[in-house]
Amino acid sequence: MKKLLSLCIGMLSIGLHAADTVFVKTPQVPILIERHDNVLAYLRLDAKETKTLDNVTITFDKNVPLSQIKAIKLYYGGTDAPQDRGKKRFAPVEYISSNNPGQTLSANPSYSIKKAEITPKTNTLTLEGKQNLFPGYNFFWISIEMQPTASLHTKICAEVTQVKGDGKIIPTKNTTEQKVVQRMAVGVRHAGDDGSAAFRIPGLVTTNKGTLLGVYDVRYNSSVDLQEHIDIGLSRSTDGGKTWEKMCLPLSFKEYGGLPSAQNGVGDPSILVDTKTNTVWIVAAWTHGMGNQRAWWSSHQGMDLNHTAQLVLAKSTDDGKTWSEPINITEQVKLPEWYFLLQGPGRGITMEDGTLVFPIQFIDKTRIPNAGIMYSKDRGETWTIHHHARTNTTEAQVAELEPGTLMLNMRDNRGGSRAVYTTQDLGKTWKEHESSRTALIEPVCMASLISVKAKDNVLGKDLLIFSNPNSTNARKDMTIKISMDGGNTWSSEHQLLLDEGYNWGYSCLTMIDKETIGILYESSVAHMTFQSIKLKDIIK
């Protein structure tokens, strides 16, 4: 009798459930407040028996502020090519573009069909699909659109709790190992904004007045590096990054010397706040007359602008509202035998004694790149370079560990990990740090590093904060890491993954206030993406 009862229950279970399985993936990517569509979850169904997907039920955590969500949508993304099914991917294309000018805010209607849209009133909601299925792989995805007033600190945590097809519950399997918390972000610059094809190379600082200043390349024709038609753009925020003022151009050479704008590009900015005076400095590389070839190879030995890239500054004395004419300091700091001198993009610092410091890089007479620093002891009037820290390194960032001791964290062309050196005499001599080439992995890319003293943060401890693509082989997994022992160790417990997607991978950090980190970076969802992260979200 017991065997018969068990058999009956088993047959009843088969009758209530479809044999196919829906696989679900929740991506760790930013949710852009200004976007009409953001990916909340992907669904993949290999329809061997199921003919129709009826609906999808999603449940939000109880602490998710539903009033900040404008809409939840269900899209059908069609099928996959038979030869690609073995990849077990969750989308055959990028449903919302991050790179097509003017098409970055909404789902591409030719790539997926909207099946349902609901404004959530309760934590559990059901999206009706009523979609006939292709015999084979079928893709669906759930979109979230936020209210324009949503907070930058809102977190979204949700899961697909039920899928029905042919009137039956279809088993679901979540492929995400850990619970995913998706965070808000603002696309400060999207492809196509102000007529520009691309925006690259972020720098970010907080002025003495609490204003955020973000700088970047405005790459009008394409995303390629100098030499091209590139200006230095700046966006300014006075409300912690929630809104940003109209872009201005602190450095732009246009048709200087009678050459086209694309042969007068200026790029790869680094920005610095003189904390003693609140004067803000930007340094960038100006390239003139290189025939639209890459400056890395087309800048040559010499000093004048017809042969070699020029190192130029612009300064602001009104909290970043207006900017000076370009100040050319090439003669002060470049050696004639160097092929190319430029800054380490991102940001510079003011040391405790008032010295201004920018990271730099140069290609020496043997065509080998080297990273180091330049500094000013007279509020930016004159600048000095001593010696490089390590050969075959390029984009670097600098931080003051303790009064007079600087750490230089460098992109290393050997690959795999960051090089880290220190100096106590402004670059006359350098010493390799114990974390060098071991503690911080990288895919050969730019990274960001800032030092935050105990008196300046809510944790009351000296901190080093670092960001980069946390990978050795691809620019993906943008992550913030915090060290509390001067950079000797970087515990996995003190790390926060912001964006698992593929991207260009450059980033820059600042402290917005004592509680909050700001980061401007090249994300998988927008060219210049800003997020605001509480320190206590990383160090519990």
Residue pairs with C-beta under 8 A, 6 or more apart in sequence:
15 168
16 168
16 169
17 168
17 169
17 170
17 171
18 49
18 50
18 165
18 166
18 168
18 169
18 170
18 171
19 48
19 49
19 50
20 45
20 46
20 47
20 48
20 49
20 50
20 165
20 170
20 171
21 45
21 46
21 170
21 171
21 172
21 173
22 43
22 44
22 45
22 160
22 163
22 170
22 171
22 172
22 173
23 43
23 44
23 45
23 88
23 90
23 172
23 173
23 175
24 41
24 42
24 43
24 159
24 160
24 172
24 173
24 174
24 175
24 176
25 41
25 42
25 44
25 90
25 174
25 175
25 176
26 40
26 41
26 42
26 158
26 159
26 174
26 176
26 180
26 182
27 39
27 41
27 42
27 180
27 500
27 501
28 180
28 182
28 497
28 498
28 499
28 500
29 38
29 39
29 182
29 499
29 500
29 501
29 523
29 524
29 525
30 182
30 183
30 184
30 185
30 498
30 499
30 523
30 525
30 529
30 531
31 38
31 40
31 144
31 146
31 156
31 182
31 183
31 184
31 185
32 38
32 184
32 185
32 186
32 187
32 525
32 526
32 529
33 146
33 148
33 150
33 152
33 184
33 185
33 186
34 105
34 148
34 186
34 187
35 96
35 104
35 105
35 106
35 145
35 146
35 187
35 525
36 105
36 106
36 107
36 145
37 73
37 95
37 96
37 105
37 106
37 107
37 143
37 144
37 145
38 96
38 143
38 144
38 145
38 146
38 525
39 95
39 96
39 141
39 142
39 143
40 58
40 72
40 141
40 142
40 143
40 144
40 156
40 158
40 182
41 58
41 141
41 142
41 158
41 159
41 160
42 90
42 91
42 139
42 140
42 141
43 56
43 90
43 139
43 140
43 141
43 142
43 160
43 163
44 88
44 89
44 90
44 137
44 138
44 139
44 140
45 53
45 133
45 137
45 138
45 140
45 163
45 165
45 170
46 85
46 136
46 137
46 138
47 133
47 134
47 135
47 136
47 137
47 138
50 133
50 165
50 166
50 170
51 132
51 133
51 165
51 166
52 130
52 131
52 132
52 133
52 165
52 166
53 76
53 129
53 130
53 131
53 133
53 138
53 140
53 163
53 164
53 165
53 170
54 128
54 129
54 130
54 164
54 165
54 166
54 167
55 116
55 126
55 127
55 128
55 129
55 130
55 163
55 164
56 74
56 126
56 127
56 129
56 140
56 142
56 160
56 162
56 163
56 164
57 124
57 125
57 126
57 127
57 160
57 161
57 162
57 163
57 164
58 72
58 124
58 125
58 126
58 127
58 142
58 158
58 159
58 160
58 161
59 123
59 124
59 158
59 159
59 161
60 66
60 120
60 123
60 124
60 156
60 157
60 158
61 123
61 157
61 158
62 123
63 157
64 123
64 155
64 156
64 157
64 158
65 151
65 154
66 120
66 121
66 122
66 123
67 147
68 146
68 147
68 149
68 150
68 151
68 154
69 119
69 120
69 144
69 145
69 146
69 147
69 150
69 156
70 119
70 145
70 146
70 147
71 117
71 118
71 119
71 143
71 144
71 145
72 117
72 118
72 119
72 120
72 125
72 127
72 142
72 143
72 144
72 145
73 114
73 116
73 117
73 118
73 127
73 142
73 143
73 144
73 145
74 114
74 115
74 116
74 117
74 127
74 128
74 129
74 140
74 141
74 142
74 143
75 95
75 107
75 112
75 113
75 114
75 115
75 140
75 141
75 142
75 143
76 112
76 113
76 115
76 129
76 131
76 138
76 139
76 140
77 91
77 92
77 93
77 95
77 111
77 112
77 139
77 140
77 141
78 92
78 111
78 112
78 113
78 134
78 138
78 139
79 92
79 134
79 136
79 137
79 138
79 139
80 89
80 92
80 136
80 137
80 139
81 92
82 136
84 92
85 136
85 137
90 139
90 141
91 139
91 141
92 139
93 108
93 111
94 111
95 107
95 108
95 111
95 112
95 141
96 104
96 105
96 106
96 107
96 108
96 525
97 103
97 104
97 108
97 191
98 104
98 190
98 191
98 503
98 523
98 524
98 525
98 526
98 527
99 191
99 198
99 223
99 527
100 191
100 192
101 191
101 192
101 196
101 197
102 191
102 192
103 192
104 187
104 190
104 191
104 192
104 526
105 190
107 114
107 143
112 139
112 141
113 131
115 127
115 128
115 129
115 130
115 131
116 127
116 128
116 129
118 125
118 127
124 161
126 162
127 142
129 140
131 138
131 140
133 165
142 160
144 156
146 154
146 184
150 184
151 184
152 184
152 185
152 186
152 240
152 241
152 242
152 531
152 532
153 184
153 532
153 534
154 183
154 184
155 181
155 182
155 183
155 184
156 181
156 182
156 183
157 179
157 180
157 181
157 182
159 174
160 172
160 174
162 169
162 172
163 169
163 170
163 172
164 170
183 498
183 531
183 533
184 531
185 523
185 525
185 526
185 529
185 530
185 531
186 241
186 242
186 243
186 244
186 529
186 530
186 531
187 525
187 526
187 527
187 528
187 529
187 530
188 214
188 235
188 244
188 520
188 526
188 528
188 529
188 530
189 196
189 199
189 216
189 233
189 235
189 247
189 526
189 527
189 528
190 199
190 526
190 527
191 197
191 198
191 199
191 527
193 199
193 247
194 218
194 233
194 247
195 220
196 218
196 219
196 220
197 219
197 220
197 221
197 222
197 223
198 217
198 219
198 222
198 223
198 527
199 216
199 217
199 218
199 219
199 233
199 527
199 528
200 216
200 217
200 219
200 223
200 504
200 506
200 522
200 527
201 216
201 217
201 267
201 268
201 269
201 345
201 446
201 506
202 214
202 215
202 216
202 346
202 506
202 507
202 508
202 520
202 521
202 522
202 528
203 214
203 215
203 216
203 269
203 270
203 271
203 282
203 345
203 346
203 347
203 508
203 520
204 212
204 213
204 214
204 215
204 271
204 347
204 508
204 509
204 510
204 518
204 519
204 520
205 212
205 213
205 271
205 272
205 273
205 280
205 347
205 510
206 212
206 213
206 273
206 510
206 511
206 512
206 518
207 213
207 273
207 278
207 280
207 319
207 320
208 273
208 275
208 278
209 278
209 319
210 238
210 240
210 512
210 513
211 236
211 237
211 238
211 319
211 320
212 236
212 237
212 238
212 240
212 241
212 510
212 512
212 518
213 234
213 235
213 236
213 271
213 273
213 280
213 320
214 234
214 235
214 236
214 237
214 244
214 508
214 520
214 528
214 530
215 232
215 233
215 234
215 250
215 269
215 270
215 271
215 282
216 232
216 233
216 234
216 235
216 269
216 520
216 527
216 528
217 230
217 231
217 232
217 233
217 267
217 268
217 269
218 230
218 231
218 232
218 233
218 247
218 249
219 228
219 229
219 230
219 267
220 228
220 229
220 230
220 231
221 228
221 229
221 262
222 228
223 504
224 294
225 267
225 294
225 295
225 296
226 265
226 266
226 267
226 268
226 285
226 287
226 294
226 295
226 309
227 262
227 263
227 265
227 287
227 290
227 291
227 292
227 293
227 294
227 295
227 298
228 262
228 265
228 292
229 260
229 261
229 262
229 265
230 265
230 266
230 267
231 249
231 251
231 252
231 265
231 266
232 249
232 250
232 251
232 252
232 266
232 267
232 269
232 282
232 284
232 314
233 247
233 248
233 249
233 250
234 247
234 248
234 249
234 250
234 282
234 320
234 323
235 244
235 245
235 247
235 528
236 244
236 245
236 248
236 320
236 321
237 243
237 244
237 245
238 245
240 512
240 513
240 516
240 518
240 532
241 512
241 518
241 530
241 532
244 530
248 323
250 282
250 314
250 316
250 323
251 266
251 269
251 282
251 284
251 286
251 312
251 314
251 323
251 326
252 266
253 261
253 264
253 265
253 266
253 286
253 288
253 326
254 261
254 264
255 261
255 264
256 264
256 288
257 264
257 288
257 289
257 305
259 288
259 289
262 292
263 287
263 288
263 289
263 290
263 291
263 292
264 286
264 287
264 288
265 286
265 287
265 295
266 284
266 285
266 286
266 287
266 312
267 284
267 285
267 287
268 284
268 285
268 342
268 343
268 345
269 282
269 283
269 284
269 343
269 345
270 282
270 283
270 284
270 343
270 344
270 345
270 346
270 347
270 348
270 358
270 359
271 280
271 281
271 282
271 347
271 348
272 280
272 281
272 282
272 283
272 347
272 348
272 349
272 350
272 356
272 357
272 358
273 279
273 280
273 281
273 350
274 280
274 281
274 350
274 354
274 356
274 379
274 380
275 350
276 350
276 354
276 379
277 317
277 379
278 317
278 319
279 315
279 316
279 317
279 379
279 380
280 315
280 316
280 319
280 320
281 313
281 314
281 315
281 348
281 356
281 358
281 380
282 313
282 314
282 315
282 323
283 311
283 312
283 313
283 343
283 348
283 358
284 311
284 312
284 314
284 342
284 343
285 295
285 309
285 310
285 311
285 312
285 340
285 341
285 342
285 343
286 305
286 309
286 310
286 311
286 312
286 326
286 328
287 295
287 298
287 299
287 309
287 310
288 305
288 306
288 310
289 305
289 306
290 298
290 299
291 298
295 309
295 340
296 340
296 363
299 308
299 309
299 339
299 340
299 363
300 307
300 308
300 339
301 307
301 308
301 336
301 337
301 338
301 339
301 365
302 308
302 336
303 330
303 331
303 334
303 336
308 330
308 334
308 338
308 339
308 340
308 341
309 340
309 341
309 342
310 328
310 330
311 328
311 329
311 330
311 333
311 334
311 341
311 342
311 343
312 326
312 327
312 328
312 329
312 330
313 326
313 327
313 329
313 380
314 323
314 324
314 325
314 326
314 327
315 323
315 324
315 327
315 380
316 322
316 323
316 324
329 383
330 341
332 382
332 383
332 384
333 341
333 360
333 374
333 383
333 384
333 385
334 341
334 362
335 362
337 364
337 365
338 362
338 363
338 364
338 365
339 362
339 363
339 364
339 365
339 367
340 362
340 363
341 360
341 361
341 362
341 363
342 360
342 361
342 362
343 358
343 359
343 360
343 361
344 358
344 359
344 360
344 361
344 371
344 394
344 395
344 396
344 397
344 398
345 395
345 446
345 506
346 359
346 395
346 397
346 446
346 448
346 506
346 508
347 397
347 448
347 450
347 508
347 510
348 356
348 357
348 358
348 359
348 398
349 356
349 357
349 398
349 399
349 400
349 451
350 356
350 357
351 357
351 400
351 403
351 404
351 406
352 400
352 403
352 404
353 403
353 404
354 377
354 379
355 375
355 376
355 377
355 426
356 375
356 376
356 379
356 380
357 373
357 374
357 375
357 398
357 406
357 426
358 373
358 374
358 375
358 398
359 371
359 372
359 373
359 395
359 396
359 397
359 398
359 408
360 371
360 372
360 373
360 374
360 385
360 396
361 369
361 370
361 371
361 372
361 393
361 394
361 395
361 396
362 369
362 370
362 372
362 388
363 369
363 370
364 370
364 388
368 391
368 392
369 391
369 392
369 393
369 394
369 413
370 388
370 389
370 390
370 391
370 392
370 393
371 388
371 389
371 390
371 393
371 394
371 395
371 396
371 408
371 410
371 411
371 419
372 385
372 386
372 387
372 388
372 389
372 396
372 408
372 427
373 385
373 389
373 396
373 398
373 406
373 408
373 423
373 426
373 427
374 383
374 384
374 385
375 383
375 384
375 426
375 427
376 382
376 383
376 384
377 384
384 426
385 427
386 425
386 426
386 427
386 428
387 427
387 428
387 429
387 430
388 430
389 396
389 408
389 410
389 419
389 421
389 423
389 427
389 430
390 410
390 412
390 419
390 421
390 430
390 432
392 412
392 413
392 414
393 410
393 411
393 412
393 413
393 419
394 410
394 411
394 413
395 410
395 411
395 445
395 446
395 447
396 408
396 409
396 410
396 411
397 408
397 409
397 447
397 448
397 449
397 450
398 406
398 407
398 408
398 409
398 449
399 406
399 407
399 409
399 449
399 450
399 451
399 464
400 406
400 407
400 451
401 407
401 422
401 451
401 464
401 486
401 487
404 424
405 422
405 423
405 424
406 422
406 423
406 424
406 426
406 427
407 420
407 421
407 422
407 433
407 449
407 451
407 464
407 487
408 420
408 421
408 422
408 423
408 430
409 418
409 419
409 420
409 440
409 447
409 449
409 466
410 418
410 419
410 420
410 421
411 418
411 419
411 442
411 444
411 445
411 446
411 447
412 418
412 419
412 437
412 442
412 444
413 444
414 437
415 442
415 443
415 444
415 472
416 437
416 441
416 442
416 472
417 437
417 438
417 439
417 440
417 441
417 442
417 472
418 436
418 437
418 439
418 440
418 441
418 442
418 447
418 468
419 432
419 436
419 437
420 432
420 433
420 435
420 436
420 437
420 439
420 440
420 487
421 430
421 431
421 432
421 433
421 436
422 430
422 431
422 433
423 429
423 430
423 431
433 487
434 488
435 487
435 488
435 489
435 490
439 487
439 488
439 489
439 490
440 447
440 466
440 468
440 481
440 490
441 470
441 471
441 472
442 468
442 469
442 471
442 472
443 469
443 471
443 472
443 473
443 474
443 475
443 505
445 468
445 469
445 475
445 505
445 506
446 468
446 505
446 506
446 507
447 466
447 467
447 468
447 507
448 466
448 467
448 468
448 507
448 508
448 509
448 519
449 464
449 465
449 466
449 509
450 464
450 465
450 509
450 510
450 511
451 462
451 463
451 464
451 465
452 462
452 463
452 464
452 465
452 511
453 462
454 460
454 461
454 462
456 511
456 514
457 463
457 511
457 514
457 515
457 535
458 514
458 515
458 535
458 536
459 535
459 536
459 539
461 484
462 484
462 486
463 482
463 483
463 484
463 535
464 482
464 483
464 486
464 487
465 480
465 481
465 482
465 509
465 517
466 480
466 481
466 482
466 483
466 490
466 509
467 478
467 479
467 480
467 481
467 507
467 508
467 509
467 519
467 521
468 478
468 479
468 505
468 507
469 475
469 476
469 477
469 478
469 479
469 503
469 505
470 477
470 478
470 479
470 481
470 495
470 497
471 477
474 502
475 502
475 503
475 504
475 505
476 499
476 500
476 501
476 502
476 503
476 505
476 524
477 497
477 499
477 500
478 497
478 498
478 499
478 503
478 505
478 507
478 521
478 523
479 495
479 496
479 497
479 498
480 495
480 496
480 498
480 509
480 517
480 519
480 533
480 538
481 490
481 494
481 495
482 490
482 494
482 495
482 535
482 538
482 539
483 489
483 490
483 491
483 494
484 494
484 539
494 538
494 539
495 538
496 533
496 537
496 538
498 519
498 521
498 523
498 531
498 533
499 521
499 523
499 524
499 525
499 529
500 524
501 523
501 524
501 525
502 524
503 521
503 522
503 523
503 524
504 522
505 521
505 522
506 521
506 522
507 519
507 520
507 521
507 522
508 519
508 520
508 521
509 517
509 518
509 519
510 517
510 518
510 519
511 517
511 518
512 518
512 532
515 534
515 535
515 536
516 532
516 533
516 534
516 535
517 532
517 533
517 534
517 535
517 538
518 530
518 531
518 532
518 533
519 530
519 531
519 533
520 528
520 529
520 530
521 528
521 529
521 531
522 528
522 529
523 529
